[in-house]
Amino acid sequence: MSVPPSRSTLTELAAAYRISTQFWGYDGIQRDISDDVLIRVLKAMGVDASTEETASMAILERDLEEWRSVLPASVVHRQNKEGIVRVHVPSGEHVTLVVLLEEGGEWPLGQTEDWAPDREIDGQPTGQASFRLPGDIPLGYHMLHAVLEDGLEAGCPFIMTPDRLDEPKLETTRAWGVAAQLYSVRSSRSWGIGDFSDLADLVAIFGREGADFFQVNPLHAGEPVGHMTPSPYLPVSRRFINPIYIRPEAILEAAYLTGPQRSLIDWGGEEQRAASLRNEHIDRDEVWRTKREALEVIFAAPRSFARQAALDRYISEEGEGLKNFALWCALWEKYPDGFPENLSSADSIYVARERRELKERIKFWAWLQWVADEQLQRAQKTAVAVGMNIGVCTDLAVGVHPLGADVWSDPEAFARGVTVGAPADMYNQHGQDWSQPPWRPDTLAKSGYKPLRDTIRTVLRHAGMLRVDHIAGFFRLWWIPDGSTASEGTYVNYDHEAMIGILLLEAHRAGAILVGEDLGTVEPWVRDYLKARGIYGTSVFWFEKDSDGKPLRPEHYRPEVLASVETHDLPPAAGYIAGEHVDLRDRLGLLTQPVGEVRADAERELADTVDRLREYGLLGEEPTEREIVEALHAYIARTPSTFLSVSLVDAVGERRVQNQPGTDQEYPNWRIPLADGTEEVLLVGDIPEHGRVTSLLETFRSALGADNRLL
């Protein structure tokens, strides 16, 4: 009869796979993880811990794993540090080890003392040799190459990463920018949704007024046909771009269409352009349906030799990743009710036939990525041309859709039977389940962290700054077994040295700045680690409190952060002042306390805020809503924070939140168009002359000590 594993055996096995068996809750109470959760999380890693026998065997196998291979799965090292790499060979056999450099050439490694005793591994006496890793190997993606005296060779990825990112090259000691949800900011030429041409105009508007960056939501790819998930934080791929942001008329070939073809484009966009003028929820499905029809017409138009060469070069450079993504899009289009079982992943033998049959559709979906990449590049070039020191600040989501292209293309990289989320905190007392499969730490290492490398490199290609959502996920993620509540999970720890190192290497190559969203439950040492490696943190006014629960004084803010008044998960400042965050949660049934208590707490928080603003001479008696909003931004301008962000919704007086955590269908998350306090739609062309925008920027720049030019 099978015997369940003992707690001690489970604890030892979990430790071998860096799975937490306890954690500290937001309330300061340490909680034990149940045996059932540990067994199911181990199963998601491919480990059978269902009985005492299988769990004990798994411990032994884990112990032997390193000794069964000549080289580790991969090695990530960093500059200015000394390290060791251990090699396992038949006892007494001589081995040499060199680094095969990415740009060509070799870097021999010297052996150092290793007194580890030989071990019997699968009947073979095996020894361990250690080699010294110096800190001056060139940065890059190299290979370790081992040669044994009997001629046997072995290799593994070797990645040399920066010790820390260089300080950003700014003309001043601090930089400021504007943050917006790109889809919400439309113009009279938009097809019902903000696009890359609008982004180019926005960076031009704010860049000429001294802003150094323009911060946007994740631009990751969404579903190619059918219903498109509104949340930019639940993409089908983090590596590729959502073509819904393309402006069809801005494609070069559109200028050479015939009269009838041009009419099709104009007619197709007429209703969507009209929708941009209305304060109605953004309908991505309808926008993308009409825009896709127009893009089909432009795709069919002839391209010049030079344009075709540019497209061919892009497809070649993006390689297998783009080909698989485009194939996945074509399959999603062909099988709208779900892929057949034999096409469930890219490595299926049946996929090759589909690749041949869908060749033309694959070309279309690859072409869309090229066009989107080109238009995003144009926006970044515009930002630099108008004098922005940084330009576009893009966003990296935590994960991807479980049925998306990234999972389909590389299923071995993801754990099965679990999703990612967060345990309970003061804002979400039931915890959160983000419905996203996590990367497996072991398969990431075996691939040389290729999924991470490819994603970061592409996201940074046309950006001067990257905000990494929930950067604590590079250290540990809360895994939730399927069918469990969000609170019934555990933390799985990742090799943060490797993952942060690769993040730094890609940012170094792109010349970009990194900002980690380190809000919520983040271990203090993590913030210190990120700071030491040149990654900026995040400070939000409403979350920054002193020991008495009052607003943190500006001089006590961390310098190495991007500071703002709020985030996209909070109401704009005007809505906060009006108490709409309480009213909304009450209407949606999200409160865990009596509404009267919550409202009293909110009023007390606002009163404390007003008192603090008055203390710094930023408010008079009986201030208006606009004056409080402006004072809040003048307050963060007084902090020593290196980067400061002004929210566009604050600047125009919008009250509605873009996303209400804890809801799905109950609230139109990620579908709110930009409007001002009178609920009038605000277009890109209205921004330069908008009274609240000019007033807030004047106040903000004055607090920064900048000039007082108006828009």
Buried (B, 14 or more C-beta within 10 A) or exposed (E): EEEBBEEEBBBBBBEBBBBBBEBEEBEEEEBEBBBEBBBBBBBBBBBEBBBBEBBBBBBEEBEEEBBEEBBBBBBBBBBEEEBEBBBBBBEEEEBBBBBBBBEEEEBEBEBEEEEEEEBEBEEEEBBBBBBEBBEEBEBBBBBBBBBBEEEEEBEBBBBBBBBBBEEBEBEEEBBBBBBBBBBBBBBEBBBBBBBBBBBBBBBBBBBBBBBBBBBBBBBBBBBBBEEBBBBBBBBBBBBBBBBBBBBBBBBEBBEEBEEEBBEBBEEBBEEBBEBBBEBBEBBBBBBBBBBBBBBEBBBEBEBEEEBEEBBEEBBEEBEEBBBBBBBBBBBBBBEEEEBEEEBBBBEBEEBEEBBEEBEEBBBBBBBBBBBBBBBBBBBBBBBBEBEBBBBBBBBBBBBBBBBBBBBBBBBBBBBBBBBBBBBBBEBBBEBBBBBBBBBBBBBBBBBBBBBBBBBBBBBBBBBBBBBBBBBBBBBBBBBBBEEBEBBBBBBBEBBBBBBBBBBBBBBBBBEBBBBBBBBBBBEEEBBEBBBEBBBBBBBBBBBBEEEEEEBBBBEEBBBBBBBBBBBBBBBBBBBBBBBBBBBBBBEEEBBEEEEEEBBEEBEEBBEBBBEBBBEBEBBEEEBEBBBBBBBBBBBBBBBBBBBBBBBBBBBBBBBBBBBBBBBEEEBBBBBBBBBBBEEEBBBBEBBBEBEBBBBBBBBBBBBBEBEEEEB
